[in-house]
Amino acid sequence: MDLPVCREITNACPTSDDTVVLDYEARFLRRKILTCESGFRFMVDFAKTTSVYQDQTFVLEDERKIGIIPAKEELLQITGELAKFAWHIGNRHAPCQIERHRLLIQKNHVIKGMLDGLGASVTSVNEPFEPERGAYGLGRAHGHAH
């Protein structure tokens, strides 16, 4: 099987040759075969594991450009005292999408229980997930030693 290869990403291009829909977990990759919405397949072969985002584009070795679309996924929407809830979510190293009037996190019954106990309003939604990218431009946070 001889698939086109992508070894780099760039900022989103105004036009792309195709698009690929990926959920949050699938946008953290190093070497993987991806299938575009059209059915076109290509191989991602990065030097190291990389997070990719909707404001980026896969650039194939043959110059084709593949746009990235976040897939809808089951999330928890949190409203109420956002600063307080964001602190507790961050203290548990959970990815969090921070918006003006709500927070979004991946479904997690333990964190939901904590938020319920703190008085948060927590509801299920099905939307794309684009959490904060982490400090220092490092992409995903992987925790730290205490």
Disulfide bonds with the S-S distance in Angstrom:
none
